[in-house]
Amino acid sequence: MLPNPRLLLTGAPAPQLPPVAFELVGGGLRRAPQQKRRPLCGCTESAHVTLPPSPSGGRLLRSRAMTLRFGAEMANTDSNFVGSIPQNYDRYLGPFLFEPFALDLVKRLQVPPAARVLEIACGTGIATRQLRAHLPSDTTLIATDLNEPMLDYAKQSLGLGTHVDWRPADAQALPFPDAHFDAVVCQFGLMFVPDKGLAIREARRVLRTGGCFAFNVWANLAENPVGRTADQVISSFFPADPPSFYRVPFGLDDQPLLIDLLSNAGFEVQQSERVTLEGRSPCAHDAARGLVLGNPVLFAIQDRGSADPEDIIAALGRALVSAGGEQPLRLPIRAVVFIARAV
């Protein structure tokens, strides 16, 4: 098993912090000698990979204060799901990490007849599919995302006749009138929004009084062996300059902060619950491909240029087998789920 890292996050207001305030301590992984690449199991080794031009950007400041607002660098890198990333994300990570929590979130949602429901940061449509399947047929569902390649993939994936209105939209400036929706849903999207407080205020603005805001965020890396293992293995290939992507999706585990933001925006928090489910992938090698090729960490690997993504995938696959088995890979996944009512 991999050692559990400790995540250090400053709690004071952020003066001039070092470039990355999260640190792995307690003996991280050492880079293993390279071995000949081969599939770890009977699953296919191939995946369509397109490397678009890598966005430029520096390191991100990490602090409790910066949890509320990441800079433009994050918007250009850590949230840039383009090229072949959407299809690898959906194929390898969707069933493994996101579908279990999409079903959990949707089952908590209660809406009136003929409701209007808005989904923010719909990604490749994983939660959208569950919303359309579980909401009454007379519900109007609008699914939005700022990232148009993800939105285009979602439209193609769900197909025509799904009765979903797809629109590009920024969660910080929603293009909808006040008090227009009965519910707003956001699955694992708030972590990537530069100004979290503004996004929550926008959700409240477009909700009618009594409407529901349902969203989830990942628990921290220490409680999520999938993300922790990916972060450690990828970092082991770049000891002098480890990519920090995985600190973003797993970096908003702060229930008191989120409850404060919700209360200040005009919400009454009804549920704030840590939920542990099982993530299951057909094989560890598939999960490893998704964790390297299905998110913008690929840009960081490409930028550094000193390691082949296939070597990283092979090493990560071996580590995942050790952590959760080979066929299937089974590991716990933990998130924090919020249900809030507009008051």
Secondary structure, DSSP 8 states (H G I E B T S, - for coil): -----------S--SS--S------S-------------SSSS-------------------SHHHHHB--HHHHHTTT---TTHHHHIIIIIIIIIIHHHHHHHHHT----TT-EEEEES-TTTHHHHHHHHHS-TT-EEEEEES-HHHHHHHHHHH-TTS-EEEEE-BTTB-SS-TT-EEEEEEES-GGG-SBHHHHHHHHHHHEEEEEEEEEEEE--GGG-HHHHHHHHHHHHT-TTS---GGGTTTS---HHHHHHHHHHHTEEEEEEEEEEEEEEES-HHHHHHHHHHSSTHHHHHHHH-SS-HHHHHHHHHHHHHHHH-SSSEEEEEEEEEEEEEE-
